[in-house]
Amino acid sequence: MAQTIDDDPGACSVPRGSGWRPGARWARDEVVSGRPNQTDINALPAHQRPTMREMGRRSEHAEHPFRAMPADEVGRVPSVPALSWATLWGRPTVLVLRTGQRNVITAACPVALDLGLRPGMVAAHARALVADLDVKDADPNADRALLDRLALHAARHWTPTASVSGEDGLWLDLTGTTHLFGGEERFCRRLLAFLKRLGLTARVAIAATPGAAHALARFGNSDMVLLEAGQEAQALADLPLCALRLEPEALVSANRFGLDRIADLYPMPRGPLARRLGLKTVERLDQARGLLAEPIVPVVPSQAPVVTRHLLEPIGTPESITQVISDLVDDLVIMLLQRGIGARTALLIAVRVDGVPQRLTVGASRATRDAKHLKRMFGLRLAQLEPGLGIETMHLAVPHHEPLDAEVIGALLETSRKGRDLAPLIDQLSARAGETALFRLTSHESDVPERAARRIAPLATPTGWPRWKRPVRLLRRPELLSNVVALMPDHPPRRFTWRRQNYRVVAGDGPERIHGEWWRTDRERWATRDYFRVEAQSGERFWLFRRGDGVDPDTGDLSWHMHGLFG
């Protein structure tokens, strides 16, 4: 038998939307169809007022705190109504700052920028161009405070190395941190979205050098630029010179010489460039291209790793001092391992009983946290300590450190193709012979042979050498030859005397003409050298030159000089 369903069981005794539950205390006192008087409720003491549950009310539910965020897709565009800058800003607005006897614009809204107003323009000129201009006073202290807060936020959430860049930017060292956010591109998009929620417009550039990132973020063609390492010179070539953060005097001089782009500085020799635009211009150019380091001072400075030992009794014997140093190094290595860094410089401070500190510094050519190697380095210099009446406190600090990541274990095996690490050997030899005793030679940008080579660190990579043949040994200064017999102007000498010994030439090749660097001194303006490679009858091979071209007396006095030896 089919059962009939009653769709209307009857009117409910509790009106809908009444705001209270049936059977509550307030339902018995008030009219059934009415609501409790809110005035009477507010007049009651706080402990006698009805709760939300008794009133039949409830608040909206809170969203789940661990709800998954929506996918950050490149092509997804939020559906927002189309708004113009005029709708958002209204009147064109600029910020002015008092400079001397005039007000200068420091910032302008997008509407003002579209009307041709730019930072640096005089406020009176801007009012003449735009009638309904809204002019407000700038507050550099408030801007700086906002940048400091953003830098602190970046140091807490994104990277420990964050710093304020200029008056309107931030520097973030993203080394080893972008993989936590899904890569560099995803991090940039999240950063732009974060700043947009704060009401800030921003441009982001990631490069291998702070100078390149600064230039591309302010003068690039896109709001987000990701530049690969080694492409700095090509990416900066078409940017204006002001992207290098040059001094105003340097920009005025560059404009007078017709230099507009950064690429115009590339072919210029360093000497004339430094003389015309200042040495700071050369420094900024090298920093942007990665030829010179530019450190970033973080807004939250990191404390240098330090370990300390307070001794119960003063010590003075080499054995006891070595044991304390060994314990300090073991504790320091644990601290370096936890921070993921390696020591480049280790400083040992031994405080004697009389309060006089004894300092002992060891350096490493490459970042290391090898306890055995550090102990050996301190052992080589232990004789420099003077314990006196005894040492009661010892500190071991690392004032200079660098990031040190894990290394593939296959590179440490004997059968690995990777060469052995020469850093421990170099450190030990430097400790015995001195820091300046070990070096490598690399080429330098100069046509003069004695300036074309310079010393670099033992582990640094030398740059390319010129294609022309150069002697294995180059004399520090060219030495004058005597009793030279030669056919002028393009033939090598047939005989000469050098260091009181006569030589007869059997073969020769040349000349190779080298001009002086006229931008250094006036003496080299017309200087000319003609170099020859000659072989003596006894088998020696020399590299010598003649001052002057043999035609014009202003190019040289036609004297012959020895400059190097082959083999």
Secondary structure, DSSP 8 states (H G I E B T S, - for coil): ------S-----SS-TT-SS-TT-HHHHHS-TTS---HHHHHHS-GGGS--TTTTT--------TT-------SS---------HHHHH-S-EEEEEEETTEEEEEEE-HHHHHTT--TT-BHHHHHHH-TT-EEEE--HHHHHHHHHHHHHHHHHHT-S-EEEETTTEEEE--TTTGGGGTSHHHHHHHHHHHHHHTT----EEE-SSHHHHHHHHHHSSSSEEE--TT-HHHHHTTSBGGGG---HHHHHHHHHTT--BGGGGTTS-HHHHHHHH-HHHHHHHHHHHTSS------SS-----EEEEEEEEEE-SHHHHHHHHHHHHHHHHHHHHHHTEEEEEEEEEEEETTS-EEEEEEEEEEEE--HHHHHHHHHHTGGG---TT-EEEEEEEEEEEEE-----GGGGSTT-SS----HHHHHHHHHHH-TTS--EEEE-S-SSGGGSEEEE-TTS------SS---SEEEEEEEE-EEEEE-TTTS-EEEEEETTEEEEEEEEEEEEEEE--TTT-GGGSS-EEEEEEEEETTS-EEEEEEES-SS-GGG----EEEEEEE-
